Amino acid sequence: GQRLDSKIGDAQTSWAIGGDLPGGPLQKDEIIGVAFGQGNIPNLRFFRNGKEIPDTEVLRIRGEVFPAVSVCDGAELLLVFDAPSFAHEPPGRHSAIVLPRKML
């Protein structure tokens, strides 16, 4: 089964960024992007204001991928999954995550 009581980023199947980011703590109106690529090696890449965050790429993603966020101290966030509304285009062979459609 899946553990729903664990922290984000505390296992081999959960990845997170935060805390000590290059450029300092996140500020209001900054954008964190997550790009999922299904090329030769499925991967996740994390971006801050359109620029890749060094040393955050996760290789060999397997199975289904679900986004999760955690905030504290009154932080607010806005999640955007609609590709035309993205502030930055996904790089190269990466694309928006879309819900699977049922086959008829």
GIMONOR-V241880 format. One record per residue. N is the residue number from 1. RES is the residue in one letter. SS is DSSP state (helix for helix, strand for strand, loop for the rest). Layout:
BEGIN
N;RES;SS
N;RES;SS
END
This chain:
BEGIN
1;G;loop
2;Q;loop
3;R;loop
4;L;loop
5;D;loop
6;S;loop
7;K;loop
8;I;loop
9;G;loop
10;D;loop
11;A;strand
12;Q;loop
13;T;loop
14;S;strand
15;W;loop
16;A;loop
17;I;loop
18;G;loop
19;G;loop
20;D;loop
21;L;loop
22;P;loop
23;G;loop
24;G;loop
25;P;loop
26;L;loop
27;Q;loop
28;K;loop
29;D;loop
30;E;loop
31;I;loop
32;I;strand
33;G;strand
34;V;strand
35;A;strand
36;F;strand
37;G;strand
38;Q;loop
39;G;loop
40;N;loop
41;I;loop
42;P;loop
43;N;strand
44;L;strand
45;R;strand
46;F;strand
47;F;strand
48;R;strand
49;N;loop
50;G;loop
51;K;strand
52;E;strand
53;I;loop
54;P;loop
55;D;loop
56;T;loop
57;E;loop
58;V;strand
59;L;strand
60;R;loop
61;I;loop
62;R;loop
63;G;loop
64;E;loop
65;V;loop
66;F;loop
67;P;loop
68;A;loop
69;V;loop
70;S;loop
71;V;loop
72;C;loop
73;D;loop
74;G;loop
75;A;loop
76;E;loop
77;L;loop
78;L;loop
79;L;loop
80;V;loop
81;F;loop
82;D;loop
83;A;helix
84;P;helix
85;S;helix
86;F;loop
87;A;loop
88;H;loop
89;E;loop
90;P;loop
91;P;loop
92;G;loop
93;R;loop
94;H;strand
95;S;strand
96;A;loop
97;I;loop
98;V;loop
99;L;loop
100;P;loop
101;R;loop
102;K;loop
103;M;loop
104;L;loop
END
